[in-house]
Structures are given as C-alpha cells and as structure tokens.
Amino acid sequence: MNNSYLTPIELSEHPELAALRILKTSLDVTHLALLATYPESSEGSERCRTEEEAYAIAILYQIDALEAMVNEYVESTRRLAELRNREPSEEDISF
C-alpha cells in the first residue's frame, strides 16, 4: 500500500481500503515500537535473550507477512479497476 491518499472514488468503490490503511498504519507503529524496544532483533540474530524478545521477533515476522498480504490485496483491486475502466480495443471487439 503506497503512501498516497485514497480518493473519494476509490473509497466509494472499495470502502475496505480505509480500514486496510488504518491497519497498515497500526502495523507500522507496532513494528517501530518493537524495534525500538528490541533493537537487536532487527539484526537477524537467532539467539533470543528473553521470552518477550522471542515473541517480539515472531510478531515482527507476522507483521511483515500481513503487510505483504495487504499490499497484494490493494494492488489486485487497483489492477481490477484498471481493467474495468479501460476502453475496449479493436482486439476486444468480436465480429
């Protein structure tokens, strides 16, 4: 999901994008907070010092996976809208 604002047309056609934008922002804040609390977790060290750090690392992995799914969903809605809005070409016209 890019950082541009959603247009009123996008929101009217896909209201779920507003909720997904809020989710993405929440995931970004959580990601930054966990990295600030456990800065060594971003170094990819396999050794966890505490149980809390192990959970933090697991949550960071899940955040990455969920953000990827959200981005793929948003991209698929964008591609579908482009397909619906394009003008038919001569190749699309059957005789």
N, C-alpha and C positions, 0 to 999 in steps of 0.2 A: 504494500500500500504506500503510494507516494505521499509526500507531504503537502500536496496541493489541496485547496479547499474543495469540498463537494459542491457541485452546482445544485440549484433548486430542481432542475430537471433530473439530475442523477438521483437525488433524494426522493423525488416523486416516483421514479421508475423502480428504484431499489432502496426502500427505506432501511433495509438491514445494514446498508453501508454506514449509516450513522452509528449504529450500535457497534459495528466492527471497528470503526475509527476510535470509539471510546475504549474498546477492548485493547486495541493496538497501543494507545497511549498508556493505559494501565500496565500493559506488559513492559513497555519501555521504562516506566518509572520503577517497577519492581526489579527489572533487570539491573538498572543503575544502582538501586539501593542494595541489592545483594552483592554486586561487585564492589561497592564502597565498603560494605561490611566484611567481605571476604575477598580482598584484592588478589590474593594468591590463587584463587580459584580460576582466574582468567588465564593463568599461565599453563593450564593443562596438566598440572601435577596430579598423578594418580593417587597419591597418598593424601588422605584426609586427616586433618588433625583432630577434628571433633565430629560428633554425630550431626550437629547442626550444620557444619560445613558440608558434610556429605549430602544432606537434604538440600542445602542451597545449590550445590552443583547439579543435583538431579532436577531441581526446579529450573535452573538456567537452561539445561538441555530441553526441557519441556517447553519453555518459553520460545526457544529457537524453532522447535518443531511447529508450535501453534502459530507463530508469526509467519512461517513459510506457508502453512495451510491458508491462513487469512489472505496473504498476498496472492496465492494461486486462485482463490475464490474471486477476489476483486478483479484480477486480470481476466478471468474467464467471463465475468459479467461485462467487462469492457469490450472484449472480443465479440461477444454475442451481440452487444448493442451496435457495434460497428457493422456486423453482418446484416442486422435488421435494417440499418439506416442507409446502407449503400444503395446506389441506384443500380437497377438491373443493367447488365451489359448485353451486348449483342449475343454473346455466347449463352446467356441465360434464357434468351427468348427462343422458344421452340416453335417450329413451323408446322 
